[in-house]
Amino acid sequence: MSASPGRLLAVAALLVALTPAVATAAQDEEVIVLPGATSAEGITTGRGTSFYAGDLFAGDIYRGDLRTGTAELFIDVPNGSRMAVGMTVDEAHNLLFVAGGFAGTAYVYDLDTGATAATYQLGTPGAALINDVTLTNKGAWFTDTANPRLYFVPVSPLGELGTQETLALSGPAADTSGQFNNNGIAATPDGRTLIVAHTGNGVLNAVDPTTGASATIAGVSVPSVDGILLEAGRLWAVENFLNTVVEVKLRPDLTSGTVVKTYTSPNFHVPATIAKHGNRLAVVNAKFDTGFPPTASQYEVVVFDR
């Protein structure tokens, strides 16, 4: 996504024209409908077999079960007053962090009650695009597609939310010359490195969360990259308009990586973000090829074996 809906449509038209690479068919798929959703973008897993997905433009949050293949409305945002882009669950404190999109905001929800625990104004409304979020043992990091910076919301060991901080980026992750810039984000288990997907350049950049310095992870081409997921030296990246998910094997020092597998499916319809439960992956169909806002009559989560 970018800071201008008009620009988004132009980029969408360009990306639709791209031809996806030869890919492995996703196996043992299941499609879970988000009932009543008018758009979709973010997804994350929670405790047990639960997952959460967002209605991008309405801001509503759905809660589903990967075991039963069902989903229902969990948080009903009044009058579409919020957006819900990328999201992640803090299981230790039962909190849901949600990127707030063009308003420059971030939201934190209490997963026991669905109540808003906090709202953060990270960037300037209309001049920022808070796009995705990842969690470390110290707090939540958010990307801004329109500006060369990341935002951090501290979380104490007791689950207390702190004052937001801003990290200026340098190096390749600071490039905001494209229509889409920094998008998906993931953190290493020790929290010492952040991996940020740059949509316009089709690359992954390793970012130092202390200094903001960045370096491109060599050998990894991820055109049309959107959401990413990191686990045990493997990274999964969603290539939205290509209707593919790629699996990347990373060197331990994150200097380089290799794409080792590519997934595709007739059920992928411009997937945006990705989550994982056990040996299964789940992507949410954003259907941006229908317009921005999208105009599809139904939105789904596609679950498949990795």
N, C-alpha and C positions, 0 to 999 in steps of 0.2 A: 504494500500500500504506500501511497505518498500523501503529501499534505493537501493535494487538490483532487477532488473527484473527477474533474475533467481530464487531468493528466492520467489518472488511473485508467480511464476508459481507453486512452490512446495507447498506454502500455499493454492493456489487456488485448487490444486488437493485434498488436505486434506479437505478443507471446502466443496467441492462438495459432498464428501462422507457422510456429516452429514445429518441427517434426520430432516426436519423442524417439529416443534410442531404443534398440531392441531390448526387451525386458522380460523378466521371469514372471509368469502369471502368479498372482497371489493365490494362496491355497486355503481351502476350508473357510470361505468367507461367510460373514453374517452382516446383514444390513439392519441397523437399528434406526427407526424413524424418530425424529424429534417432533412430537405432535404439536402442531400449531405454530411452529417456528416460521418466521418470515425472512430469516437470513441465518447464517451460521459462520463461525470462524474458529474459535478456540476450543480446545479439549484438554483435559487432564484426568488422570486416575486419582482415586482417593483410597480410603480404607477398604480392605476386602476386595470385592469385585466391583465396587462403585466407580462411576466416572461422572465428570461434569462437563457440560458443553454450553456454549453461549450463543444467544441470538445477537448477531453482530450489531444491527441497527436498533433493535428494541432494547438491548441491554439485559434481557432476561437470562436466567441461568437454569439449565435443565440438569436433573440428576438421573442417572441411569444405572443399570446393572448389567455388566458384561456376561454374567452367568445366565440370566433369564432373557437377555436381549430386549429389555424394555427401557423406556425413558419417560419422564414426566416433568412438568414444569415445577421448579423448586423455588426460585426467586423471581417474583413478578415485579419488574421495575415499572413504576407508574408512568404512563404517557410516553414511553420511549425516551425518557429523560437522560439515559446513559447509553454508552456503547459497551460492548463486551468483545474484546479482541483476544489476545493470548491470555492464558491463565495457568495457575499452578496451585497445588494444595500443599499446605504445611500440615502434615498429619500429626506432628507432635503437639500442635496447639489448635488443631481443628479449624484452621483458617483457610479461606480461598482468596488468593490475590488475582486481580483481574486488571489487565491493561485497558485504559479508557478511551483510546483512539484520538479523534480530532479535537476533543475538548482539552487534551493535555493532562488528563487525570488518570489516577489509579484508584481502585476500590478494593477494600478488604472486607470480606463477609465472614460472619460467624456461621460455621457449618452445623452447629447444633440448632440454631434458631432461624438462620437465613437472614438475620439482621445485618445491617451495615455496621461493621466495627470501626471503620475509618475511611475517610476520603482524602486523597492527596492531590494537590494541584502541582504537578511536576513541571509542566511546560506551559507556554502561552497558548490559550485557546485559539484555534485556527492557524497557528504557526508551528504546531507540534503534532506528532502522530505517535502516541504511546502504543506500541505495537505488540510487544511480547514481554514475558517475565519468566525468570528462573529463580530458584531458591538455593541459598547456601546455609550453612549452620549459623550465619550471622544475620541473615535477612534476605530481602528480595531485590533483584536487579531487573530494571525495565529498560527496553530499547526505545529510541526515538527515531523514527524513520526519516524525519525531516531535518534533524539537527545532529551535529557531531558530538553527541554526549550520551551517557547512560545515567540512570537515576537509581538510587539505593534507598530502601526503606529498612532500617534496622529492626530486628526482632530479638528481644532478650530471651534468655533461657526459660523465663516464666511466661513467654508469649506476649510481653508488653511491646507495643509498637512505638518506635522512636521517630525522631525528626528526620525528614528526607534529606538526602545529600545528592549533589550533582558531580559527575565525573566527566571532565573534558577529555575527549579522545584525541590521539595523535596517530600518525601512520595511516595505513590503508583503511582502517575502520572509520577514520574521520572523513572519508570521501562522501560528500553529499551532492555530488554533481549530477547524479542520475535521477530518473523519475522515482524509482524505489531504491532505498539505501538499506541501512541496518534494519533487520527484521527479526528472525528467530534468534533465541539465545539459550545457552546451556552452560552449566558450571561444572568444573571438575569436582570430584568428591571432597577434596580438601578446600575447595573454594578459592584456590590461589590463581586460577585461570578461568576466564570466561571465554566461551566460543560464541562468536556473533556471526550470523549469516548475512551476507550482503547481497541482496536480490539483484541489484543493477549490474554488479560485477560478477555475479555467479560464483562467489568464493566464500570460504570460511576464514574468519580472522580470529586469532588468539589474542585476547586482551588481558593486560595486567590490571586487576581491579584496584590496585594501589596508585598507579601512575597514569593509567589510561593509554599507555603505549600499546601498539598492536603490531602484529605481523601476520601475513597471509600464510595459511597452511598449504604448503606446496603439494602439487600433484592431485588436487581435488577440484574438479570442475562440477559445479552444481547450478546450471542455468535455471532461472525461474525459481530459485530457492525461497522457501517460506519458513515454516516452523521446523525446528530441529529437536532431536532427543539424543542424549549422551548416556551411555552405560558401559562400564567395564572395557574401555578402549574402543568401543564401537559407537558410531554416530549414525543416526537415521535422519535423512533430510527429505522434506517434502518438496517436490518440484511441481508447483501448483498447476500452471497451465499445460504442462507436459503430461499431467495425470500419471506421475510416477513417484515412487519413493525409492531413494537409493540408500544402501548401507555402506558406510565408509569405515575401513579399518585404519586407526590412527596410530602413529608412532607414539611411544610413551612421552616424549618431550614435545609433542604436538607441532613439530616443525613440518611434518608432511603426513600424507595419508593416501589411501588407495580405495577407489570405489570397487567393492567386491560383489555387489549384487544390486539389481534393480528390479523393483516390483511394479506391476501395472495391473489394471483390472477394468472391465467394462463398467464396474460399479463406481470407479473413481470419477468424480465430476468436479474438477478443479479443487482437489483437497487442499486444505490450508495448513493445518497443524496436526501433530501426532502425539500419541501417548502409548504407553506400553504396560501390559499386565502379564507377567510370566513370559510365555513364549508367543504371546499374541500382540499384535500392533493394532492400533485404532486410529483412523484419520477421519476428520470431519469434512464433508463436502460443502465448499463455500459457493460453488456455482457462479463465480464472477463472470463467466462468459455470457450470462443472461442479462448483464447490466450491472450498474453500480448506482444505487442499491440493486441487488439481484432480484429477479422477478419469478424465480421458480416457485412452483406450488408446494414443494416438499423439500426438506433438508434432512440429511442422514449422517450417521456414523457408520463407517465400514470397518469391520474387524476381520483380521486375517492372520494366518500363521507366519512367523518370520523364518 
